[in-house]
Amino acid sequence: MSQSLLYHAFGVREGYDYVETLYQDGCVRFVLSVRPDWIKCLACGGKDIVRKGRRMKRCPSD
């Protein structure tokens, strides 16, 4: 998938990579991952962190 399409159509900024498209329950879902070089501690900016969890962003019609 084009990064340009993700940006212009869905507002996805740099720092994310497209992984796959899922077609479930009549919906089209794009799976993205955060680029490792963009992951850092918000307090100190350090790169030695452990990520926990994930976040799903849904369109308002869901």
C-alpha positions, 0 to 999 in steps of 0.5 A: 500500500502506498504511504502517500495514500495512507497519509492523504486519505487517512492522515497517517503521518510518517513513522508508521509502516503498512503491515496488512489489510484485513477484511472482517465483518464488512470492514476494511482494516489497515494494520500498521506498525511503528518504526523502531527508530520512532519508539522512545521514552517520552520523559527522557528520549531514551531508546531502551524501553519495553512496549506494552499493549497496542492501540486500535483507532477506529473510524467514527462509524464503528 
